[in-house]
Amino acid sequence: MIESPFPLESTPAQAQQAIKDEFAFFGDWSERYQYLIDLGRKLPDLPAEWKTEQHRLLGCQSMVWIVPQGDAQRLDFHAISDSAIVSGLIYLALRVYSGRSAQEILAADPDYIADIGLAKHLSPTRSNGLASLLAFIRDTAQRQLQ
């Protein structure tokens, strides 16, 4: 099992506020993209046996693998991409949602995406991939509550 660096903050709302504060520090989107790349480098690599079709996230142009672990009380997500920027997007999503209960995950809308301007600055394929990632996280949480 991989040691998860998440959660960094006590609640999803605190994580989203921290993301918003960090991105406000940068003056332009070239700096923000570089920050995303740097964040993506912080993700622990996945074991080779997890990088399979079974764990591949569909709906992403780049290769993304995601492995959920846990139950309704605590869900951890381990994920990585072969794309540096997409790995950064994964880092942000995991910062908000990984290590949380299913209820917390479902109650937290990903407001940080609009708040930091990601929605306007991602290509359509990256936006679709991010939507797929968030849907996978929410669907996993929903299944834990059934």
KAPECOR-V100085 format. One record per backbone hydrogen bond with DSSP energy under -1.0 kcal/mol. NH is the residue of the N-H (numbers start at 1). CO is the residue of the C=O. If there is no record, write none. Layout:
NH_CO ; NH_CO
//
This chain:
15_11 ; 16_12 ; 17_13 ; 18_14 ; 19_15 ; 20_16 ; 21_17 ; 22_18 ; 23_19 ; 24_20 ; 26_23 ; 32_28 ; 33_29 ; 34_30 ; 35_31 ; 36_32 ; 37_33 ; 38_34 ; 39_35 ; 40_36 ; 41_37 ; 42_39 ; 43_40 ; 50_47 ; 51_48 ; 52_50 ; 56_53 ; 57_64 ; 65_80 ; 66_55 ; 67_78 ; 69_76 ; 71_74 ; 75_100 ; 76_69 ; 78_67 ; 80_65 ; 82_63 ; 87_83 ; 88_84 ; 89_85 ; 90_86 ; 91_87 ; 92_88 ; 93_89 ; 94_90 ; 95_91 ; 96_92 ; 97_93 ; 98_94 ; 99_75 ; 100_97 ; 102_72 ; 105_101 ; 106_102 ; 107_103 ; 111_109 ; 113_110 ; 115_111 ; 116_112 ; 118_113 ; 119_113 ; 121_117 ; 122_118 ; 127_123 ; 128_124 ; 129_125 ; 130_126 ; 131_127 ; 132_128 ; 133_129 ; 134_130 ; 135_131 ; 136_132 ; 137_133 ; 138_134 ; 139_135 ; 140_136 ; 141_137 ; 142_138 ; 143_139 ; 144_140
//
